[in-house]
């Protein structure tokens, strides 16, 4: 022994808070939770006017999120968090293995779940706009769509709720499994924006908030046009 201290091992002290989820992503996430819950309640209570307004607000948010997934912060971009199906399956093999959360953004399986939820919400909001315009006789395109297609869109909208609720339930179950089996709290970072990650992990690039405001503005304009002409 030469009396010198051994080489320092990587430990918890080598971790630091890293901003992984920007404000636009967190706002989108929790606003969607609130809007979907409110849309479900208003549909059950047959408050159709409110249901339609909530659906339009949800569509504007979804369109903004798609833009943010193309041009926004690094962890929000689709090309960053969408991995191959094989990578997602390999990740799921260790679903019940207790280990620290080292993912800077979505894990490979979580990325596909995000894509599934976005797709289901998009189908539900767009089909809902058409159904409302057909009933209210206010959408120019509703008059020229064949009856069989109009009926199919209406059926799709009704079925979409059940599929969406099943996907939401699976998403919530996965969060619970990660918390209990893996010891990973996925909700806290979606509230605070921060994860404690190894010091060597580079913080993801954050896009300017003004760009998010522009994306939301574009989403709102497109939604108004779709609500008018769909």
C-alpha positions, 0 to 999 in steps of 0.5 A: 500500500502506498498510502494514497486513497483509491481511485474515486468510484462513480457514485450518486455524488457524481450526479447532477440535475439535468433539464430534460423536459422543457416547459412546452413539453410539460405544459402540453402533457398536463393540458392534454391530460386535463382536456382528455378528462374533460372531453370524456366527462362532457361526452358522458354528460352529453354537453356536446358544445363543450365537448366540441370546444375541448376537442378543438383545443386538443387538436390545436395542442396536438398540431403544435406538438407535432411541430415541436417534435420536428423543430423543438427541443432535443428531447421533444424531437421524434427522431431523437426518441423514436428507436427501432422496434427491436430496441423497444423490445430489448428495453422491455425485457428488463422491465422488472429489473430494478435499476437507475433511470439513465434515460435523458428523454423517453426510453425506447418503449416510451417513445413508441407509446408517445407516438401511439397516443399522439396518433390516437388523439389525432384520429379522435380529434379530426374525426370528431370535427367531421362528425360535428360538422356533419351533424351541424351541417356547417362543414362544406366537405360533409355534404360531398362525402359519400354516406358510407364514408361518413358512417365509417368516420362516425363509427371510427370516432365512437370506437376511438374513445374506447381504444384511446382509453385503453391506451391511456390505461396502459400508459398509466399502468406502465408508469406504475410498473416503472415506479414499483418494479424499477424504482423509477419515478417518471412523473416527477421529471414531467412536473419539474423538468429535471432528472438526476443524471451522471455528471458526464451526461450532456444536457439536451439542447433547449429550443427558444420558447418563442418557437413554441408560441409560434407552433401553438399559433400555427396549430390554432390557425390550422384547427380553425380552418379544419373546423370551418371546412372539414 
